[in-house]
Structure formats: C-alpha cells, structure tokens
Amino acid sequence: MFHHVKELQFNARVAKPDVRFAKLLLEQFGGPNGELKAAMQYFVQAFGYRKTAPDKYDLLMDIATEEFSHLEIVGATIQMLLSGVNSELKNAADESDLTKLLDGKSAKENYIADTMINPQFYIVSGGTPTLTDSVGNPWSATYIASMGDLTADLRFNIGAETSAKMVYENLMKFTDDVYVKESLRYLMTREVAHFQMFEAALASIEPNFPPGILQTDPRFSNKYFNMSSGDTHKGPWNEGDCPHLGEQWQFIEDPIEHANQTNGLLDEQIQGSERTEQSVQKANQTLSKARKAEVEKALTTNNGIQSWALNTA
C-alpha cells in the first residue's frame, strides 16, 4: 500500500532555469543508474523474501519506496530547471519570448541543436520530464537485476548504489546552481547510506559466500592466471590469502604452459587449500537442506490457503 504525501522528502530548489542541465539530469530520472531503476529493482526483489526473510523484505521495500521519493525530487528539479520553457512553448504566436528565456539567439540555436539529439524531451513532452536517459533512450526493465537469491541480490544492490553515487558526483560538476548542488549532494549521500544498509544486511547472512548455494571447485578457486605480458604486478588479489575462502592464492605465471601440463586443466590439483571435493559436496548438501527447510517453513500454509500478511492465520 502506498500513500502519496504532497511534499518532497527533501525540499529541492533551483536558482534559475537551466535547460541543458535539465537534460543531463534525466540520467537519474530514466537512465540505467537512475532512481526509477533502483526503485523497481528493490521493489521486484522484495517479493521473493516476504515470507522467507521478512526483515530483508522490509529493508528492500523501505529503500524502494525512498527511491520513488528520490525520483520525485529529480523530476521536480527537472521541472523547475525547465521553468518558463513549458509556457513559452505554448506561446506559438511569439517565438521571441523563448529566445529571451534562452539568453539570446546563439543560445536558441544551441537549444535547437540539442533538440535534434533528444526531440522527445524538448518537443513531444512539452517541457516535462521523460522516462529516458539524457540522450533520449527510453527506460527499460532490462536495467533491473534480480536473481531470487538474497546474497546475490544484495550484491547487485551495492553495485547499483555505487553507480548512482558516481552519476550524482559527476552531475555536480556540470552545474553552478548552489541549490541544485544541495539537492544532488543529498541524493548522493543517500546512495552511500543505502550502500551501507545493503552491506550490513549481507553481513547478517551466514554463510553469504559464495553467492547462492553451491560451493566452488577447490582446484580453481584460488588460481590467478597471468594473462598479461610485460611486468608482473602483485597485490592481495593474486598473493597471500583469498579474502573469503581463506585459501592461498596460486599465481600461474605461464597459463599456456600450465594448461599444457595439466591436460587443459582436467588434471589440475588442489593447491593452497584445505578444502577437498568431499568437503565441498558435503557443504553443498548441508546448505541445500538448510535453505530448503527455511523456505518450506516460511511457506507452510493453513489448510492450503496462502495469505500475504505475515500474521494472518
């Protein structure tokens, strides 16, 4: 259930119209890293966890709803940045007013050039936000990532918040409007807050690595193949211990020679790991049974009748 409050979550303001920045800001309205993408991604993901992980369901729904609030902030800002454009587009009898609004003839010519790039925004919409990115590509459900596995979805969301944060950071470089920057900084900050929420939620799940249920093949889980020529660069990604499995990285200096010596890796041996094929299969069975039991318990029905409410008999 949604209830719309006729006020913004953050009181967005603009100092003056800015048609060009309004177009750039469409990236966060209908772009692949924008607020609608985030809202729909978390909203869709949440359905799968209503009964199996109600706490994570609440988290996803709460953040999804806030993302819709952010979409409203972005849309309102775009509309204010276009203030005057809508009315002057309606003033079909006198085109000089639009020229004045755009600060002269050269600005109008630039406006016309921009229109050719994204006519939907400037002409068809009549000066209102459109569900496209800044160059007119329509919003697509293909932006949404959802796997039905909580550890995987939370990692998707951490990445989504990272991307959105960087878009806001970059957008702030293209406006001198202190009020617009104020709103963008707020939105950017909330992306970082959500990042931390998803990260904390992931950490609360044990085990949470690797994503999903099946464990990895210990013959290959700690191998680093040197696929580059020239100087060799070392770091915690190819020497020392792996950050999650606790295995020791095995640096394969010559992948071609190594493949030849191991019959195309078919004869690869376990090195630097205490895991065995037997321990992996045992872990697979144990975790599979545990996750299956969790789902079955959560979905137990009353005489075959299912109810979406958590506390309804």
N, C-alpha and C positions, 0 to 999 in steps of 0.2 A: 504494500500500500504506500502510495506516495502522496504527499501533501505539499503543494507549492506555496511558498511564502514569497510575497511580492517585494522582497528586498534582497539585495545581493549578499552573499556571505562576507564579501569584502567590498567596501564602498569604492568601487572603481571611479576614477576621474580622468579627464583629459584637459590639457591646457588650450588646445586648438585643433581644428580638423587636420588630418594628415591622410590623404587618400592612399598614398603609396605604402605607408606603414600599415594601414588597414589591410591592404592586400597581403603583406608579409605575415600579418598576424593570423591570417586564415590557416596557416600551418598548424596552429594549435586549436583551430575550430574543426576543420575537416581533414587534417593531414594524418599521415600514418603514425605519428608520435603524439597526436593531439589528445585533447580532453575527451572527445567522444570515443575514440579508440579505447582509452583507458577505462572509461565508464562501462562500456559494453563488454570489454574483456573480463573485468572483475565481476560484473553482473552475471554474465553467462557462466563463468567458472563456479560461482557460488551455488548454483542449483545442485551440483553434484555432491555437495558437502552438508546439505541441510540436516540430514539425519546422522551421517557418519562422523562429521566433525562440526557440530553446531557453533562452537566458538570461532572456528575459521570461517564458517558461513557468515556470521555476524561481521567479522573483520572485512570480508570481501564486499558484503552488501553496504556496510558503512562507508568504505572508501569509494565504492562505485557511486554511491549517492553523492558523496562530496565531489567526485569528478564531474557529475552532472552540474553541480553548483559552479564548478570552475568553468565549465562550458558556457554557462550563463554569464559569468564575468567576462570571458573572452568575447562572447557575442555582443554584450553590452558595450565593451570597449571599442570593438569594430564599428558598431553603430554610431557611437559618439565621435569617433575619428572621421566618420562619413557625414557628420552633421552639416547640413546645408546642401550636400550633394543630392540627396533624395528630392528635396523640394525644387532645386534648380533643374533637375532632370525633368520634373513635371512642367517646368516653365518653358514649354516648347516654342512659345512665341518670341522669346527673347533669349538668345544664346549668350549674350554678353555677360549676363549675371554669372554663368558658370565660369566664364573666363576670369572674372574678378575673383571668384572663390578660389580658383586655382593659381592665383597670383600672376596673371598675365598670359600673353599669347604663347610664349615658349612653354610655360607650364601646361597649358591646354594641349599643345602639340605632343608633349611627353605623355600626357594623360591618354590621348588618342592612341599613341604607340603602345602603351600598357594595355589598353582596351583590346588591341589585336591579339595580345598574348592570352588574356583571360576575359573574353567578352561576356561570359556568363555572369561574372561578378559585377561588371560595370554597367552592362546594358540590360540583360534579361532580369536580373534581380532588382534593378531599380535602386540600388544603393543600400541593400541589406545584406547581412552575412549569408554565405552559401556554404553548403557542406562539401567543400572542396579544399584542396591544398592551395598554396599561393599561386600556382600556375594553372589552376583550373581542373586538376584531376579529381574526379568525384570520389567521395569517401567510399571505402569498400570493406565488407566484412572479412576480407582476406587479411586485414591488418590484425585480426584477433587471434591470439594464441591460447589454446586450451587443450590439455591432454587428458583431463579426468584423473590425473594423479596429483595429489596435493603438493608433494615436494617439487614436481616439475612445474606446476602452475605458479607456485610462489617464486621460483627462479625466473620464470618468464616475466613476472610482475616486477621483480627487482630490476631486470633489464629494461622494462618499459618505463619505469620511473627514472632510470638513468638517462634514457634517450630524451624524455620530455624535459628533464632538468637542463640538459645541454642545449635544447632548442630555445628555451627561455633565456638561458645565458647568452646565446648568440643573438637573439632578438633584441636584447637590451643594448647591443652595440649600434643598432640602427635607428634609435630614436633619442632625441634630446629632451623629450617631454618628461619632466620630473614626475608628473602624476602617473603617466603610463608606466614609467620605470618602477614606480612604487607598487603598482598592481602586478607587474611582471615579477618583481622580486618576491612578492607574497606567494604567487603561484609557483615560482621556482623553489621556494622554501618548503612548500607543502609537498612537492615531489620528493624532496630529501626526507621529510618526515614519513611519508608513505614507504619509501625505500627501507627505512629503519623498522617500520612496523612489519613489513613482509619478511625482513631478515630475522627479526625476533620470532615471528611465527614459525619460520622454517627451523630455527634452532630449537624450538619447543617440541619438534617431532623427532623421536628416536626409534629406529635409525632413520636418517634422512639422506644417506649417501650410499651408493649412487642413486640418482632419481629412479623411481619405480621400485620394482621388487627384485628382479634377477641380479645376482652379483656378477662381477666381471671375471673374465678368464685370467687367472694369475700369471699365465705365460706372457701376457701382453700388457697388463695394466700399468706396469712401471717402466716400459721401454720408451726411450726417447730416440727417434731416428733422425740423424743429422742429414737433413735433406737440402742443405745449402753448401755451396762451395766457398772457398776462401777462409777467412779467420773464423775460428770456433768461439762462440760466446756461451759462457756458462752462467747459470743462475739457479735459484731454487726450483725452477721448472724442469731442470734436467740433471741436477746433482743434489746429493743429500737425500732426505726422506720426502715422500709424497705427502701433501698436506692432510689428506683424509684417510687414506688406507694405511699410512704408516710404513709403506714399503720403501725400499731404497731404489732411487732412480738408476736405471741401467742405460748408459749412453752408448748408442750404437754409432760408432764413428763412420763406418762404411756400410750403409744399408744394402747396397747391391751385393757386396761380398757376403754379408750376413745372410741374405736371402738365399744365396747360392749354397752356403754351408749348411743351411737348415732345411733344404728341400722346399724352398718357397715358404718358410716359416712353419711348415707342417711338423717338423721335428724340433720346434722351439722348446726350450727347457725353462722351468721356473727358476728365476734368479732374484735374489734380494727380497724375497717374500716368504713369510711363514705360512701363507695360505696354500692349500692344496686343492685339487679338483674335488676331493671328497668333502673337504670343509665347505667349499663353495656350494656344492649340491645340497648339503645339509642346511646351510643358511638359506638357500632358496626355498626349501620345503618348509622350514620353520617360519620364515617371514610370510610366505604364501598362505599358510594356515592361519597365522595370526591376523593378517589383513582380511581374509575371507570371513573369519569369525567376527571381526569388528563390523563388517558390512551386514552380515546376516543378523547380528544382534540389533543393529540400528534399524533394520528394515522389518523387524518382526511386527506382524500386523495383528489386529484384533478381529478374529473371525474373517480374515481376508480383506477387511476394509482398511484402506490406507487413508491417512489424514496428513495434510501438510503441516499442521500445527504440531509442535513438539510435545505439548502437554495435553493433547486430546485423546481420550480413551477410545 
